[in-house]
Amino acid sequence: ALDGCVETVSCLLHQLKADPNLLASDGSPALFAALQTGDVDCVEMLIGVTNKGLESCVRMLAESRMRITPKIEKFLQKCAGNKELLETGLEMAAMWANSEMLDNLIQHKKCPIATVLLHKMMKKAIESDCNETVKIVKTLFTEGRHDVPQDVLDVARDRGIYSILSTLGIQTITEEVINKRTE
């Protein structure tokens, strides 16, 4: 799967009946290698038959920012039903600014998101410098009637990305000066 050769993966799975759940020495399945290559066809071939080593696969899917096909969406729906995989997926999707994966996991989640995880997600979204991801995580705060903690807002201030500051309702120095002049 690391070479991204669909024919080889197909032959291994269908003709030679290779077990897609065999793990490499690092504990990752062939699906992980397919995700590393970015070969959507290989990923789709393995994603529905892999049941072991899924946490590493969820992490790599978030990092890869691969487009979410129907087969990948079905996999994410399965992950959203597992608390550990859901938490890993949400945190990593926020970190890698994978807004499509983040939206998908939120849509299919079956349990509430813990406040501690929300805080981590927001911090990682801010650190990704992607306003779209910050907006998605902010909706979770709004829905749960939580406030973004001050230390996380401070991270946004320190990074100084205007669109993110605006999304979080943080006034910039320029806005403060303008407001003082109009008073």
Solvent accessible surface area in square Angstrom, and as a share of the most:
residue,aa,sasa,rsa
1,A,33,0.26
2,L,110,0.55
3,D,136,0.70
4,G,14,0.14
5,C,49,0.30
6,V,40,0.23
7,E,128,0.58
8,T,68,0.40
9,V,6,0.03
10,S,34,0.22
11,C,46,0.28
12,L,74,0.37
13,L,25,0.12
14,H,109,0.49
15,Q,137,0.61
16,L,120,0.60
17,K,154,0.65
18,A,40,0.31
19,D,72,0.37
20,P,21,0.13
21,N,27,0.14
22,L,128,0.64
23,L,83,0.42
24,A,57,0.44
25,S,129,0.83
26,D,109,0.57
27,G,32,0.31
28,S,11,0.07
29,P,4,0.03
30,A,38,0.30
31,L,0,0.00
32,F,35,0.15
33,A,20,0.16
34,A,0,0.00
35,L,2,0.01
36,Q,94,0.42
37,T,53,0.31
38,G,38,0.36
39,D,35,0.18
40,V,31,0.18
41,D,83,0.43
42,C,0,0.00
43,V,0,0.00
44,E,38,0.17
45,M,45,0.20
46,L,3,0.02
47,I,4,0.02
48,G,65,0.63
49,V,69,0.39
50,T,0,0.00
51,N,95,0.49
52,K,116,0.49
53,G,25,0.24
54,L,18,0.09
55,E,77,0.35
56,S,31,0.20
57,C,0,0.00
58,V,0,0.00
59,R,106,0.39
60,M,28,0.13
61,L,0,0.00
62,A,0,0.00
63,E,74,0.33
64,S,41,0.26
65,R,141,0.51
66,M,15,0.06
67,R,148,0.54
68,I,26,0.13
69,T,8,0.05
70,P,116,0.73
71,K,111,0.47
72,I,0,0.00
73,E,59,0.26
74,K,150,0.64
75,F,7,0.03
76,L,0,0.00
77,Q,79,0.35
78,K,93,0.39
79,C,0,0.00
80,A,0,0.00
81,G,46,0.45
82,N,62,0.32
83,K,117,0.49
84,E,111,0.50
85,L,19,0.09
86,L,3,0.01
87,E,50,0.22
88,T,15,0.09
89,G,0,0.00
90,L,0,0.00
91,E,34,0.15
92,M,18,0.08
93,A,0,0.00
94,A,0,0.00
95,M,71,0.32
96,W,92,0.32
97,A,9,0.07
98,N,7,0.03
99,S,12,0.08
100,E,88,0.39
101,M,0,0.00
102,L,0,0.00
103,D,73,0.38
104,N,15,0.07
105,L,0,0.00
106,I,35,0.18
107,Q,129,0.57
108,H,30,0.14
109,K,65,0.28
110,K,141,0.60
111,C,44,0.26
112,P,119,0.75
113,I,23,0.12
114,A,53,0.41
115,T,54,0.31
116,V,104,0.60
117,L,13,0.06
118,L,5,0.03
119,H,55,0.25
120,K,96,0.41
121,M,0,0.00
122,M,0,0.00
123,K,82,0.35
124,K,47,0.20
125,A,0,0.00
126,I,1,0.00
127,E,69,0.31
128,S,31,0.20
129,D,62,0.32
130,C,31,0.18
131,N,30,0.16
132,E,103,0.46
133,T,0,0.00
134,V,0,0.00
135,K,106,0.45
136,I,20,0.10
137,V,0,0.00
138,K,68,0.29
139,T,70,0.40
140,L,10,0.05
141,F,3,0.01
142,T,95,0.55
143,E,124,0.56
144,G,37,0.36
145,R,221,0.80
146,H,66,0.30
147,D,127,0.66
148,V,22,0.13
149,P,30,0.19
150,Q,107,0.48
151,D,94,0.49
152,V,4,0.03
153,L,29,0.14
154,D,59,0.31
155,V,30,0.17
156,A,1,0.01
157,R,110,0.40
158,D,124,0.64
159,R,102,0.37
160,G,44,0.43
161,I,60,0.31
162,Y,127,0.48
163,S,49,0.32
164,I,2,0.01
165,L,13,0.06
166,S,65,0.42
167,T,25,0.14
168,L,19,0.10
169,G,67,0.65
170,I,14,0.07
171,Q,88,0.39
172,T,23,0.13
173,I,139,0.71
174,T,90,0.52
175,E,54,0.24
176,E,73,0.33
177,V,61,0.35
178,I,91,0.46
179,N,61,0.32
180,K,146,0.62
181,R,193,0.70
182,T,110,0.64
183,E,172,0.77
